[in-house]
Amino acid sequence: MKIFDLFYLALLDVGFCLDPLIFKGSKVFNSKTGEQFYFKGLAYQPKQGVTFSPQDPLADEIGCKRDVKLFKELGINSIRVYEVDSSKNHDVCMKALEDAGIYVLLDLPTPGYSIVRGDPSWNDYLLSKYKLKVDAFYKYSNVAGFIVGNEIINSVDTTPASAFVKASLRDIKSYMKSKNINLPVGYADNDDEIIRSSLIKYFNCGDDPLAMADFYGINTYRWCGSSNYENSRYEDMIKPFKNYSVPYLLTEYGCNTISPRIFKEVASIYGSDMEDYTSGGFLFEYSEEPNNYGLVKVSFENPIVEKLQDFDAFKGALLKANPKGTRIDKYKPPVNKSDCPKTSEIWRSHSRLPPSPNVELCNCVSETSKCKLPNDYDPSNAVQSKVLSDKLSIICGKVDCSDVSINTTMGVYGIISGCSSVQKANWILNKNFEKEGYSKENCFIENMGLDLIISSQKDMKDCNISRIDVPNHNSLLGIENNDPRKDSYEEPISTIDSGEKIEKVSDKNGNSDGSKGNEIADSTCPTNSNVSKTVGNEQGTSSISYDDSSSIRMDSEIDDRDDLIRINRGNMYH
C-alpha cells in the first residue's frame, strides 16, 4: 500500500465528528448545545451516467467529493438519499459528508424492493432487505434516520397498504431495538387532500410504540413561484401538526412550474410562520434529471459540475434562514398520541396490523406442499402469473383460503398471509390437491406451460398451522420480550452531552447476512448503537437518539395543479 493511502486512511480516523441529534417530542435538538435543530436539506440521487441498479450516489467517491464542496457552499446540513446498494462500501463518502457537517436521511425501500401500493404485502424478503440497509449504515454517526416508505399510500384505493407499511415500521424498529441501534424511523406521504389527515393520525396511533413513526414527512409542492404562506395553503398543511407528538419534516418541497424558482417558501419554513412546528425540510432536488428540478448538472464518477440558475437562488434563500427555535431544557413536549382513524369508505386500514414475517413457517408450508410450483416458475412472467392467478381464484371458490387471505378493513390476516406469493400459491395448490384425494390430474394448471411438482416426502401438518391470533412480532424476530403489552420501547432518556468519556456497551458489526459490509476504522466519533454514559441520574445515548421522557410514539387541502406537478416530478419509488 502506498504511503499516501496509509495517510488517507489515518485521516478517516481523526476528522470532524457531528454532534448527535435528539428527537424529543415534536422537535429535534443538538445534543451538545441543547439548541433546536432544523434540517436544511437537499434530495440527493444523481442518476445521469449510472448504468447499474441499484443506484448508489454514496458509493461514487468521485461524485461525492465533488458534491460535498457544493453542499458547503449552499449552506445545507443534510441530504435525503433514496437508493443505495447495501453491499458496497460507503466509508469515504460518509466521512466526507460528516466532515462537511452533513447528516444523511436514508430511505429503506428502493424501486427494486418496496411495498407495492396496489398489491401490498409484507414478507421476509422485504424485511431482510431493510435489515441489510440498516446494518450497512447505522454505524455512521451522521445518519439522521431512516424512511420506511415514500408516498406508498397516495389515494383512497391504496389506503390498505398503510397497514403493511406500519407493520414494516414495527418490524424494522424491533430489529433495530434488538441490536441496540438508536435511530428514528419515519414515513413520507404525498400530501394527498383526501387521505392525508387519516395518514398522519395512523402513523401516530396505537398501543405499540414500535409501530409508530418517530417522525413524519410530507412531500409537498403546494407553494409555487411568488405565492405566500396563506395562498399556498402551507398554513393549512401544518395544522395537523400543531399538537403532534413527533417531529414533522418537509421531506420534499420545491414546486417548479414557475421558472426560475425563487424559493420564497424557505423564509416561511425557517421563519415565524413554521419554525415552531416543523423541523425543516429537503429541497427537491440537487441534480438535474428529466423532471427539471436540479440545482446542478452532474454525471456519475465525473468530477465536472455545472451550476444551474436555481443554485444561487436557493443558496441565497438558505443564507437568510435563521430559525430561532427553543432549547431542550425549556421545551415541554406534547405527550398525547393520535387516535387511530376509523375505517370507512375513504380509509381501509384497521389499527390491527399484519403479522411479522415467519420465515420458518413459510418455508415449512412450501417444503411440505404435495403439489407445488416448479422452480422455473417466474412471477414476473405475465402469462404464467395471470394463468396461475385465475387458477388460484377458482380453487379458493371451492376450498377455505382464509389462512392466506387478508382483510385490512377488518384487520384480519391469515396465519400465512405474510409468506411470499409463491409460498401462498403452493399452500392453495396443496389444499386443492388434498381435497381432491391427491389425484395427479388435480395437480395441473392448463395453459401455464409448466408441470407442477408432486411430492409426498413431508406432511404439512408438521408446520403446526392453526387459527391463532396474529403472532407477537418480538417472538418471530428473536427478541426476548414476548409480551406485547410489556413491549413499550423504553429507550434510555437522551440528555445533553456533558463531555464524559463514552464507551460502547456492545459492538455488533457486520450485516444481517453475515457479510462485513462497510468497515469503519476505529474512530472517536460515536456510532448509532446504544452507548452508556451517566449524566446525573439519567441514562443517555451518545448518538442520534430518542428522548423517551416524552413517550416517543409516534388535515389539509391540496392545490388543484398538484397532480400535474407530481407527474412532472416523478416518484423515486413507491
N, C-alpha and C positions, 0 to 999 in steps of 0.2 A: 504493500500500500504506500502511496506517495505521502511525503511529509505534509503536503498541503491538505490532503484528505484527512490525515490524522488531526491536523489543526482544526479543520472544519467540524469534525465530529466532536472535538473537545468544546467547540463553541456552542454546540447544541446543549451543552450541559450547564452553561453559565448565563444564558440570556435572560431577558426580561420576563418576569412572571406576572400574569394578570391577577388582579385582586379577585378572590372568589365572590360570587354573587349569592344573595339570599332571596328566595321567593317567599315573601311573608304577606299573608292576606292577599289583597289585590294589587300589591306593589312589589317591585324588585329593588334591592338595596346592594350597595357596595359594602362587603363585609369588613373591609379595613377602615373606611372613612365613616360608614354609617349613613352616607348620603343616598338619596333615592337614585336609582339607575334607570336610564332611558335608552332603549335600543335605537341607535341612529344607523340603520342598516340598509343593505342592498341585497336583492335577489341575485344569486351568483351561480350561473350554469352556462358558461360559454360552450357553444355547440359547433361553431364553424371549424372545419378541418378535422373533426372527430370521425373516425371510421370504424369504431368498435362500440360495443354495448356490453355492460352499462357504461355510460359516460361518467367520467370522474375528473373534475377540474382540480381536485385536491391531490391527485397523483401526477399532475402536469407541473413538474418543478419549474420549468422554464416559464410557463404561463403564470404560475403562482407568484414567482418573484417579480415578474413584470407587473402584475396587477396590484400587489401589495403596496408598491410605490404610489400608485394612483389612489388606492384606498386612503392612504395617509394624506394625500393632497386633498381629497374630497372631505376629509374630516369624519369619516364613518368610524363606528366602533364595533360593527358586527356585520356578518353576512348570513344569508339563508341559502343553504345548498340542498338541492332537491334529489340529486342522484350521485352516488359514489359506488365504487367497487370495493367491498369489504376485504377482498383477498389481496389488495395492493397495499403498498407501504405509503403512509401519508406523513411521515415524520418531518420531512423537510418543509412541506407546505404549512403544516400545522404550527411548526416552530416559527416560521416566517410570519405567519398571521399573529401568533402570540406576541412576538417581539414588536409588532406594529400596533399592539393593543386591540386586536380584532377577536371578538368572540364568534363562535360558529353555532348556528341553529340548524339542525340536520333532520331532514325527512327520513323516516324509516322505510316506507314503501318506495317503489320506483315504477316506471312504466312497465317493467318486466314482471313485477310481482306486487300486487296490492289487492285489496278487497274490491271486487267488481260491483259497481253500484247497481247494475241491472240484474245481477245474479249473485248476490252476496253469499260468502261462506267464510268461515274462519277455521283454519286447519293447521296441522303441524308444519306443513311446507312453508306457509307464510310466517308462522312463529319462529321457525328455525332461521329464516332469512333475516327477520328483525333482530334475533339474538346475535347473529353474526355481525350486524352493523353496530349494535351496542358494544359488543366485545372489541370491535376494531377501534372505537372512538372514545369510549368512556375514560380511557387513561389520559387523554389530553386535557390539561387543566383549563383550556379556553373553549371547551364545548359547553355551550349555554343550556342545551336541552335538545329534546327530540320531538318531532311532529309525527303522530301516528296515522294521520290521514289528511289529505288535501282535497277539499271540495268533493269528497266521495258522495255525500248526500247533497244533491243540488236541486231537488224538486220533490213534490208530493209523492210521486211514484217511486222515488228512491229512498224514502224515509225508512223502509225496512232494513236498509244497510246500516242504519245507526246502531242497532243492537250488536252487529258484528264488529263495527269499529270500536264500540265501547268494550266489547269482550277482548279485542286485541289490546286495548289500553290496559285493561285489568291484568292480562297475562304477561305482557312485557314488563309492566311495573312489578308484578310478582317475581318475575325472573330477576329483575334488577335488584329488588329488595333481597333476594336470596344470595346475591353476590355483593351486597353492601355497596351498591352503586347509587350515589345520591345525585340524580339528575332529574329535572322535571320533564314530564311528557305531556304534550298538549295536542289540540286538534285545530285545523284551519278550515273555516267554512267559506262559502262563496257569496255571502251577503244576499241570500235569496229573500225576497219580500214576504213570501207566504209562510215558509217553514222556519225562518231564522229565529224567531222567539222561542219556538219549541226546541230547536237545536241547542241554543245557548243554555236553556234550563236542563236539557237531557244530560249534557256532559258535566253538570254541576249538581246532580241529584243522586239519591240512593243511599243505602246503608253501608256500602263497601267503598272506603276511600280509594282503594286501588283501582276502582272502576270509574273514578272521576278525573277529569282533566286537571292538571296542575297549572295550566294557563290556557287561554282561549284566544285563537287568532281569527282575524277576519281579512279576507282578500276583497278589497273594495275598490271600485273605480267610479264612485259617485261624483267626485269633485273633478270637474273639467275646466281648464282654462282659468278665466278670471272670476269664477264663481266665488261664493263665500260660505261661511260656516252654516248659515241657515238655509240658503237656497240649494246648496249641495246635499242637504239633509244629513250632513255629518252629525248635526245636533241630535237628530232622531236616532242615528246609528249608535250613539254611545249611551242612550237612555237605559237600556237593559243592564248596563254595567255599573250604574251609579251605586249599587249596593251588592255588587258581585263579590264573591269570596276568594277569587284567584285573579292573577294578573291578566289583563286584556291587551293584546297587541294588534297592530295592523300588519299582518303577515305578508300582505302585498298591498300596494297602493300606487297611483300614478296614471290616471287617465291620459291617453294620447290622441284623442280625437281632434284636439286642437294643438297645432304645432307652430312654433316650438313650445314646449312645455315651460311654464313659469313657476310651477311648484308652490302656489300660494297656500296649499293645504299644510305645508310644512310648518308655517307660522302658527296654525291652529293646533296641530298635533303636539307641538312642543311649547305652546304658549298657554295663555289663561283659559282658552276655550276647552282644552282637553288634558292639560298636564295633571289634573287631579284624578283623572280616570284611566288614562292609557299609560302604558309603559313604553311608548314609542312605536316604531314601525320599520318596515323594509320596503324601500322603493323597488318597483319592478321596472327595469332590471339593469344590470351592469352592461352586458354585451349586446350588441346589435344582432338581432335574429330576424327571421322573416316577418315577425309581428311588429317590428319597428318601435321597440321600447328602449333601445340601448343608449347608453351614455358614451360608449366607445366601440370601435371595431377591433376585434382581436381574433386570432386563429390558434388552434391547438399547437403547442410546442413551438410557437413563433414569438420571438421577443418584440416584434414590431406592434405598436399600438397607435390607433388613430382616434383622437378625441372628436366627439360629435358635439353639435350645438347645445345639447341638453346638459353636457358635463359641467360647464361653468355655471349654468343656471342653478343646478342642484347644489353645487359647491357653495354658491352664494347664499342659497336658502338655508343650508345647514349651518353656515357660519353665523347666521343671525339667531339660530335656535339655541336658547339657553333656558331650559325649563328650571323652575325653582325647586319644585318637589318638596319633600319633607325629610326628616331624619328618622331612622329606625327607632330611636329611643323616644320619639314624640308621637309615633304612629300607633293608633288603636285600630286594628283590622276588624272588618266585619266577620262575624262568626257563623252566621246563618247560611246554610246551603240553599239551593233552589228546590222547589217542589217539582217532582217529575211531571212532565206533560201527560195528560190523559190521552189514551188512544182515541182516534177519531178518523173521519174521512181524510183529513189532511196530515195526520200523524199516526204512523202504523208501526211503531216500535214500543213494546211494553218495557217496563223497567226491569223485568226479569230477563237475564241475558243468556246467550247460548253457552253450552258447556265449554270448558277448556279442551283443547285437542288431547285425545287419549291415544297416543301412538300405539301402545301395547294392544289395546282393544281393537283398534282399526286394523292393525297388521294381522291380528288373530282372525278377525272376521274374513279378511281377504284370503288368508292362507288356508282356512278351513272350508271355504266355499267349494262345494262339489261341482258346481257349474260356474265357470268364471270366464272373463275376457282373456284373450291371448295376449302375450307380451307385446305383439306387434300392433295392438290396437292403439290408434293415435287420436287423442281427444281433440286435437287441432284440425283433424280431417273433417271437413264439413259434412261429407256424405256419411261417413261412419258415425259421427256424432248424432246426426239427425235420425238415422235408422235406429240407433240404439235408444235415443230418447223416446221415439214413438213406441218401441217395443216395451220399454220400462213403464210407460204410461198405461199401456194395455194390461200389463201384469198387475200394476197397482190398482187396477179396476177389479181385479179378482182376488188379490191377497192383501193382507194388512201390511201396509208400508209405513206405519206410524213411527217405527224405530229410526227411519231415515228422513222423516218429514220435519218441516219447520212451520211455525205459525208465529211470526213476530208480533202480530197484533195481540195475541193472547199470551205471548211469552212461553210457548210450548215448543220444546225441541226434543226430537228423538235421540235416544241414547247414542246412536252412531251418526247423527246428523253432522257432526264435525269431522267426519272422515272425508277422504278425497272422493272425487266424483267416480273414479274407477272402483274404489273400495265399496262405495254405496251401490254402484251398479252390480257388483259381484254379489252383494247381500241380496238384492232383489232377484237376480237370476237364480240364486240358490234357493230362495224362498219359493219361487215358482217350480223349480226342479223337484224340490221336496214335496210340494203339494201334488204334483202330477205323478208321484211314485217313482221318481228317478229314471224315467224312460228317456232314451237318448234323443228322441225326436223333440223333447221339450227342453233340450239344451242346444238350441239352434236359433239363429236370427237370420231370417231371409233377407237377401239383398245387401247384407253388410259386407260380403266378400271375405269374411274371416270365419274360421271354425272356432267355436268356443271350446274351452278345455274342460273335460270331465275328469274329476279326481275324487278318490274316496279314501285318501290317506288319513285325514283327521276329521273330527266331528266339531261342528260349530258350537255345540253345547258346552264345549270346554272353554269357550270365551266368556261364559257367565253373563250373557246379555239378558238383562231383566229390566222391567219397567220400574226404574228407580228415579229418585229426584236427580236434578242436574248435579253432576259430580262437583265436589268442592275443588276449586281451581288450585288451591295450595297443594293438596294431596297429589294431584296429577302433575304438578310441576316439581315435586320433590322437596317441598318446603315443609318444615316440621310442624308448624302451627296448622292443625287440620280443622279447627273450629272457626267457621267463617264469622261467627258472632264475636270472636276474640281477635279477628284479623283487622285491627284498627289502624294499621300502617303507622305505628308510633315511631316516627323518625326522631332522632335526637334534636333538641332545640338548638337552632343555629344562633350564634352570637357574633358580635363584632370581635374580630381577631385582636388579641391584645399583645401579640408578639411572642407568645410562648413557643418553645420548640415543639414541632409537630412530628409525631411518629405514627407510622402506619399500624393499624390493627391487623390487617391482612393484605396480602399482595397476590391477587388472583389473576395473573397474567395469562394470556393465551385466549384463543377464540373457542366458542362452544363446540366447534367441530374438531378441536384438537390441534389446530394449526396455531402458529405463533402470531400470525398477523403482523401488526405494526410493532416493532421493537424500539422502545424508547430508552435512550441512555439514562443512567441514574441522574436525577436532577433535583434541585432544591425546590422546584415547583411541585405543589401537591397535585395528586390525581383526583379523580372524582369518585374514588372509593371512600367509604366511611373512614375517617381517621379520628383519633381521640385527642382531645385537649380539654383542660379544665379551666373554666373561667368562672370564678365564684362558685356557685352551686349548680351551674348549668353545664350540660354536656353539649359540645359543639361539633361542627364539622369543618374541615379545612378547605372544602371545595365548594363549587357551585352546589347549593343545597337548599333544603326546605326549612323554614322555621315553623315547627308544628305547634307553637304556642297559640296559633290561630286556628287550629284544627283544619289544616290544609285538606281540602277536598275540592275537590273542586266542588225591542220589537220595532222593528223599524220598517221603513219603506225603501224602495229602490228606484232609481231613475229609469224611465222607460227605455232609454237608449242603452242600458247596461248589457242587454243581450248582445247587441252589436259589438260593444266594447269587448265582451268576453270572447266572442268568436274571433275577433282580431288578435286578441292576446294569446289565446290558446291555453290549454291546460298542460302543466308539467307532467302530471299523471292523474289518474282517477281510478 
